[in-house]
Amino acid sequence: MNENILRDIDRRIREILAQSPAADLEKNLRALMSGALSKLDLVTREEFDVQRQVLLRTREKLTVLEAQVTELERTLAARDGDTPR
């Protein structure tokens, strides 16, 4: 279908709904949904994506630090193994 036809149909439906009790119903339903959603502990997609990137960077740093600790432990073990007690 032509996109202009779909826009025209959408516009006409909106005009009809604006003149009917359905408009009030839609406003009330939106208010109800907004109130219910505001009580939930939700974040925006942008906030989620930012935190996801922070977590990925933290995991990368942790991997590097774990490798450094492992290398230091090997170095200490080798040094302690070479010196008598």
N, C-alpha and C positions, 0 to 999 in steps of 0.2 A: 504494500500500500504506500501511497505517497505520504511523505512526512507532513505535508501541509494539510492533508485531509485529517490525519490523526490529531494535529494541533487544533484544527477547527472543531472536531468532535469533542475534544477535551475542553475547549473554551465553552462550547454550548452546554455541556454537562455541568460545568462549574456555574454557569449563569443560572441554569435551572435549579441547581442545588442551593444557590445563594438566595433564591426566592422561596424556598420551601422550608418546612420545619427541619429538614435534614441538616441544614446549616447550623441550627442550634444544637442538634444532636452531635454534630461533628465537633463543635466548640466544647461542649460538655465532655465528650469522650476524650478529646485532647487534654483538657484540664485534668480529668481523672487519671489518664495515663501519665501525664507530667508529674502529678503528685505522687503516684505510686513509684515511678522511676527515681524521683528525687530522694525517696527514703532508702533506696538501695545504695550501696557503696560502689559506685561505678566510676570508671575513668574514661576519658576520651581516647580515641584511637591514637591521637598524637602523643598523649601522655604514656600510653602503653608502649608505643614504638620507641619513645625516648628511654623508658626504663629497660626495654629489651636490649637496646644498644649498650646501656650502662652495664647490664648483666653480662653481655658478651665480652666487653672490654675487661671486666673484672675476672671473668673466667680465663681470658688470655693471660692476664697478669699472674693469676694464681698458678697457671701451668708453668710459666717462666720461673716463678719463685720456688715451686716444687722441684724443678730441675736444678736450680741453684742449691737448694738444701741437700738434695741427693748428692750432688757433686762435692759439696763441703763435707758431708758425712763420709764419702769415699776417701777424700783427702785426709781427714782426721783418722779414719780407720787405718789407712796405709801408714801414716806417720806414727800412730800409736803401735802399730804392729812391728815397725822397724826399731823402735827404742825399747830396751829392756826395762822392766819395772823393778 
